[in-house]
Amino acid sequence: MDSKERTGATYQHASLQHVIGKKMTNESLRNRLGIKTSSYSLASRIIRKAIQEKLVKPQGSKVGVGKSAFYLPFWA
């Protein structure tokens, strides 16, 4: 999966999570993309890129603050 596909998958994951009443987190994205827990920084980079591309947005003001960081699709 290349970078563009990963950011697209991040948007889709955030959208699906929102529709079913859940929130996307670093952990949920890692699980979705099959990223090992030890590679949490890879998921963080993917999320940051999706934010830069305005596909997802942080919920509240806690961007990348541990387990309290949640992300929504841009339209939510």
RACORFEN-V961649 format. One record per residue. N is the residue number from 1. RES is the residue in one small letter. PHI is phi in radians with two decimals (* if undefined). PSI is psi in degrees with one decimal (999 if undefined). NEAR is the number of other ideal C-beta (glycine too) atoms within 12 Angstrom. Layout:
n: [N | N]
res: [RES | RES]
phi: [PHI | PHI]
psi: [PSI | PSI]
near: [NEAR | NEAR]
This chain:
n: [1 | 2 | 3 | 4 | 5 | 6 | 7 | 8 | 9 | 10 | 11 | 12 | 13 | 14 | 15 | 16 | 17 | 18 | 19 | 20 | 21 | 22 | 23 | 24 | 25 | 26 | 27 | 28 | 29 | 30 | 31 | 32 | 33 | 34 | 35 | 36 | 37 | 38 | 39 | 40 | 41 | 42 | 43 | 44 | 45 | 46 | 47 | 48 | 49 | 50 | 51 | 52 | 53 | 54 | 55 | 56 | 57 | 58 | 59 | 60 | 61 | 62 | 63 | 64 | 65 | 66 | 67 | 68 | 69 | 70 | 71 | 72 | 73 | 74 | 75 | 76]
res: [m | d | s | k | e | r | t | g | a | t | y | q | h | a | s | l | q | h | v | i | g | k | k | m | t | n | e | s | l | r | n | r | l | g | i | k | t | s | s | y | s | l | a | s | r | i | i | r | k | a | i | q | e | k | l | v | k | p | q | g | s | k | v | g | v | g | k | s | a | f | y | l | p | f | w | a]
phi: [* | -1.52 | -1.05 | -1.12 | -1.15 | -1.14 | -1.18 | -1.12 | -1.14 | -1.13 | -1.07 | -1.07 | -1.12 | -1.06 | -1.13 | -1.09 | -1.04 | -1.11 | -1.10 | -1.60 | 1.49 | -1.99 | -2.12 | -1.39 | -2.24 | -0.99 | -1.12 | -1.15 | -1.20 | -1.01 | -1.07 | -1.10 | -1.64 | 1.25 | -1.57 | -1.12 | -0.98 | -1.18 | -1.86 | -1.02 | -1.17 | -1.12 | -1.09 | -1.08 | -1.15 | -1.12 | -1.10 | -1.02 | -1.14 | -1.13 | -1.17 | -1.06 | -1.46 | 1.05 | -1.57 | -2.31 | -2.42 | -1.23 | -1.53 | 1.34 | -1.82 | -1.71 | -1.39 | 1.08 | -1.82 | 0.95 | -1.30 | -1.55 | -1.51 | -2.24 | -2.30 | -2.13 | -1.14 | -1.02 | -1.53 | -1.45]
psi: [127.0 | 178.7 | -43.9 | -40.5 | -37.9 | -42.7 | -35.5 | -41.6 | -33.4 | -44.9 | -46.9 | -41.7 | -45.3 | -40.8 | -47.2 | -43.7 | -43.5 | -44.1 | -35.6 | 7.3 | 18.3 | 176.8 | 143.9 | 134.4 | 171.9 | -44.1 | -44.6 | -35.1 | -41.3 | -45.4 | -44.1 | -41.3 | -1.7 | 33.0 | 133.1 | 149.0 | -37.3 | -13.5 | 35.7 | -28.9 | -27.7 | -45.1 | -38.8 | -41.8 | -39.7 | -43.8 | -44.9 | -42.1 | -40.7 | -34.9 | -45.3 | -35.9 | 3.1 | 34.0 | -33.3 | 163.4 | 149.1 | 146.1 | 121.3 | -156.7 | 10.4 | 74.8 | 119.1 | 35.0 | 80.2 | -143.5 | -8.3 | 0.3 | 126.8 | 151.0 | 145.5 | 157.0 | 156.7 | -27.6 | -6.0 | 999]
near: [15 | 10 | 17 | 15 | 15 | 28 | 29 | 22 | 30 | 43 | 33 | 22 | 36 | 37 | 25 | 21 | 27 | 24 | 16 | 12 | 8 | 21 | 30 | 39 | 31 | 38 | 27 | 27 | 37 | 27 | 18 | 26 | 28 | 14 | 26 | 13 | 13 | 9 | 17 | 24 | 16 | 23 | 34 | 25 | 23 | 38 | 40 | 26 | 25 | 37 | 27 | 18 | 19 | 15 | 29 | 38 | 29 | 28 | 24 | 14 | 11 | 17 | 21 | 23 | 16 | 13 | 13 | 17 | 29 | 30 | 39 | 30 | 27 | 21 | 13 | 22]
